[in-house]
Amino acid sequence: MSETLCKICNSKTKQLFTAKVLQKYDVQYFECSNCGFVQTESVYWLKEAYESSMNLSDTGIAVRNLRLSRIATTILFLFFGTKKRYVDYAGGYGLFTRLMRDVGFDFYWSDPFTPNLLARGFEAKENERFTLATSFESFEHFDNPKEELKKILAKADNLLISTEIIPSPPPKINDWWYYGFAHGQHIAFYTKHAMRLLAEQHGLSYYGAGNIHLFTARPLPLFGKVLFAIPFRKIILYITSNLLITFIKTRTFSDMSSLKGS
């Protein structure tokens, strides 16, 4: 049997456990001895797992996008600006793109696997470049995280994502909901060390706030570094948006007018 190497740092891995995926496949999970990244064996069940691009048990899709839009509003306002162009990579049905345009940011949608239902008219063109890309709840789905990161960075120099950090030591099979054995779509689980390595491999700086991860082409100013180092930073990012949105003009009505004329 060939040795399984880490998909982040290429170090040796050890078998963590074998779990029942989609209630039918016995799948091995491996932990990296260096960065702690956890990955599955070679993936063969994804076509079945993605019969629907969104799994049935994802009941948090609406509230998650609402919360993420608030956190993203603070980060973009403080560190990137309200006049720049942004793209939501693996943007699903377009809910996040629509929410961010309603706040007032010039956001566009991109997703090759899911129909754009809620942000029609604001699809990103193939070779367009943006200041920052968002990609929420996608990295745990990537079979080759480094290659996927390259694809995203071809669209933008900076990246804001969400994915849960796997605790250390890794939880047992029945002790962590994020493994997602029932739907089989989660195949990659990151430590903060693995996130930092991913950033360093592309010359990026990394900042984390719980399940929120920011990769930047340039280090944040001192204020930003302090913000991402203090306790309860995710809550602060969320609450601060209440004030900041009063300084941004919504695109809801201008979008309606432009789409009527198209």
Protein Blocks (a to p, Z undefined) as FASTA:
>chain_A
ZZdddfklopacddfbdcdehhlaccdddddfklopacddddfklmmmmmpfbdfklmml
mmmmmmmmmmmmmmmmmmnojkbccddehklnolmmmmmmmnopacddddfkbccfklgh
iaccfklccfbdcdehklmmpmblmlmmmmmmmmpmbdcddddddddddddfklcfklom
mnopacbdcdfklmmmmmmmnopacddehjaccddfbdcdfklmmmmmpghklmmmmmmm
mmmmmmpccfklmmmmmmmmZZ
